[in-house]
Amino acid sequence: MRTVCLGILKGIVLLTAVALPLYAEDTGTEKEVPVETDTQSLAKKLQNPMAKLISVPLQNNFEYKLGPKGKGYRYTLRFQPVIPMTLNDNWNLVLRPIIPFIHQSEVITNTEQEGLGDIELEPIFSHRKPGIGGFTWGVGPVLLFPTAASEHLGSQKWGIGPHGVLIKQTGPWTRFILANHLWSYAGNDKREDISETYLQPVLAHSSKKGFTIAASSETTYDWKDRQWTIPLIGTVSQIFPLSGRYASIGIGGIYYLEAPRGGPQWGIRLTLTFVFPKGPQQSEKVK
């Protein structure tokens, strides 16, 4: 099992490395037109999980008041590159692996754990043109791999389910909802099966100078335990130039309206995102 999971991790890293150069390619060959790279445009694209923009977020989450005594602490670093590729004139494929590294203390009384968590892969097939009401949508599977370094850091289950995104961007505003449902189909028989719904609504405003304020949630419902986890998340972020490229830095707070017994009560989120837009040196081909 461990060998299989490490093979999956290596495959995701290799796929990421191969996909990055493909981003510079597009359909059509008649002429090239530079794509806008102003800070507001980039800030809005960072809020769009289906944007034609490579981004590499390093999301640092600090959660407090965990465990049976409420004295636990958890730090989670999520490495979650977003890699879009053009399939044809109507469809894009967006690869979204989520690779967590976790350190936690006193979540399990008098113990500490550290290491890789379970990896998720969320490939999204997105329609390139907005549809009814100006909404753009995408669908695909969500895949869960039991790569955790410890039984306390993961589910020890393989999982799969449907995944979808619906988004509308008008002026400085971004509104979208991302949803999926995950079922386990294999893994450690001694661990509880997974049947979990995930909902991520987001409302964000991006200024002309690339400053974004956003309100969101990353709500889950565990159908096995009939338990909600409802965090309210507020963040601010700013686009800035970095060594000829762009990056975004953000900070936010997390408050849990509801969580399982022993779950977190509040947290802090710090995010550093490296952005790779197509500028004049990386032009997009159009017909």
N, C-alpha and C positions, 0 to 999 in steps of 0.2 A: 504493500500500500504506500509506504513512504517513498519507494523508488518511483512509483507511478506519479505521485503528487509532485515530486521534484522534477520529473520529466515534463509535467504540465507547466510548471513554473518556468522552466527553461524554454519551453515552446512559446509561451506568452512573451517572454523577453525577446526571443528571436523574431517573433512575428512583429513586435513593435519596431525592432531595428530594421526589418525589411520594409515595413509599411511607411516609415518616415520619408524615404526618397520618393515613394510613389505619390506622395502628397503633391509634389511639384508638377505632376502630370494631370492632364485633363483631356476630355474629348474635344474634337474640332482642331483644325490646323490652319485656318485661313489667316488669322491675325491675332496679336496679343494686346491686351489692354490691362494696364496696371490696376490693381484693386486698391481701394481706399484703405489707408492704414492709420487714420486719425484716432486719437485716444478714445473718443466716445464710441466710434464704431467697434474698436477692439473690446472696450468694456462691455458693450452689448453682446458681442459674440461670445465672450466668456460666460455670459449668463445663459447662453443657448447650448444645450447639450448636443445639438445636431448641427452646429455651425461648421462651415468649411474652414476650420482653423485648428491647427495642432496646438494643444496646450498640455502642460505637464504640471498639474497641481501637487504640491506637497502639503497635505492637510494635517495639522497638528491639533489633536483634541485632548483636552485635559478635563477629566470628569472626577467629581468629588462626592463624598457621602455615600459610598457603596458598601456592600457587605452587610452581614447580620447585625453588626454593631454600629453601622453608619460611619465607620472610620476609614473605609477603603478609598483607594485612589487608583485611577487608570489613565495611562497615557497611550494614545493610539496615533501612529503616523500612517496615513493612508497615501500611498503612491498610486495615482489614478490618471494615467495619460489618456488623452482623448485624441484619436487618430482617424480623421475622415479620409475616405477614398471615393472617387467617382466611379460608378459602375456603368452608367449610360446617361443619356440626356435627361432622364426622369428620376433616377435613383442614385443615392449615395449610400455607402456603407460606413458607419461610424463604430470603431472599436473602442470599448471602454472597460479595460481590466481594472479591478480594484484590489490592490495588494496591501494588506494591513500588517504593520509591525506593532506589537502590543507589549507594554510593561504595566503590570498591576501589582498592587500591594494591599493586603488585608481584605481583598475581595472574598477570598477564602481565608477564614480566620487563621492568623499566625503563619501565613505563607506568602510567597511572592512567585510570580510567573513572568516570563519574558520570552518573546520569540514571534515567529510568523503566525498570523491568524489564517482563517479560511479565505481563499481567493475567490472572487466573483468575476465573471466575464459577461459583459452586456453588449453584444453586437446589435446595432440598431440599423435597420434598413429604412432610410428616411426619404420621403418624396421631396424633390427639389423645389417644387413650386407650391406656394400657399393655395389652400383650397377654399371651401365655403367659409365666409366670415373672416378671411385672412389668416386662418389657422394653418400651421404646418404640422405634420404628424410623422411618426415613425414607429415601427414595431420590430420585434425580434425576440429571441429567447434570453433568459437569464440562467446562467450556469454556476453552480456552487461546487467547489473542489475542497476536499478535506485535507488541507495542507498545514493545519495548525501544529505548532511545535509541542503543544501540551493539550491534554484532554480538557483543561480549564480555559483554553484560549479558542476553542472551536467546537463544532457540532459533531465531528467525526462522521459526517454524512455527505453523500453525493446528492446534489439537488438540481432541479430543472423546473422551468415554468415560463409563462408568457411575460413579455415586457413591452411597455408602450409609453410614448411621449406625445403630448399635445402642447403646442406653443404658439403664442401670438406676440409680435413685437410691433409697436406703433410709437413713433416719436422716441422719447427717451425711456419708454416703459417696456418692460418684459414681463409677461405672464405665462407661466407654464405649469403643467403637472406631469410628473413622471410616476408611473405605477407599475408594479409587478406582483406576481404571486409565485412563491417557491414551494415546491414539494420535494421531499427526500424520496429517493428510489433505491438507495443502497447505502452500505456503510455498517457501522458498529450496531449490531442488533440490540445491544444493551442500552443504547442511547435512545431518547425519545425521538420519534419521527417528526419531521418538519412539515408544517402547513402554515405559511406565514404570508400575509399581505403587507406590501410596502407602498406608502403614498408620500410623494414629495411635492407639495405645492410651493410655488415661489412667486413672489411679487418683487420686482427690482426697478430702480430708477437710476439711470446713468447720465451724468452731466457731460457737457461738452469738453471738460478737462479730464474726463476719464475717472471721475469719482462716482462710485456706486454704493447705494444703500439698499439693502435687501432684507425682506422678512420671509421666513420659510419654516417648514417643519419636515421632519423625517420620521413620519409616523409608521409604526408597525402594529399589526394585530396578529397575535398568536392564536390560531384556531384550536390548537390542542389544549392549551391552558386557559383559553378565553381571556387573554390578557392584552391590554393596550399598553404601548409605550408612545407617549406623545411629548416630544420636545418642541418648544418654541425657540426659534433661532433668529437672532438679529445680527447682521454683519455690515461692516463698511469696508470698502476696498478702494485702491487707487492704482491706476496704470502708470508706469514710469519707464523711461528708456534704460536699457542695460546692455552695454557692450555691443551696440549696433543692433540689438534686438529690443524686445519689450518684456516686461514682467509686471506682475500685479501682487501687491501685498495687502492682506486683509486681517481684520480682527473682529471677533464677535462673541456674544454671550449666548449661553444655552440654559434654558430653564425647563425642567420636566414637569408638565402638568400631571402626567401619570407615568408610572414606571412599575415594573414587577418588584416584588419584595426583595430588598437587597440591591435594587438598581440605583443609578445615580440620581441626585437631586438637582444638581446644577453643574455647569462646565464652562470652559473657555475654548474658543477656536482661533487658531492662528494659521493663516494660509499664505504660502508663497507659490505663485504660479508663473512658470516660464511660458512665454507666448511666442509662436513662430508664424507670424502672418505672411501672406504673400505681398511683398512690396514690389517696387520697380525691378529689383533683381530677381524676384520670383513671381513672374507675371502669370496671370490666368488666361488660358486660351479660350477664345469664344468664336462662334461661327459668324 
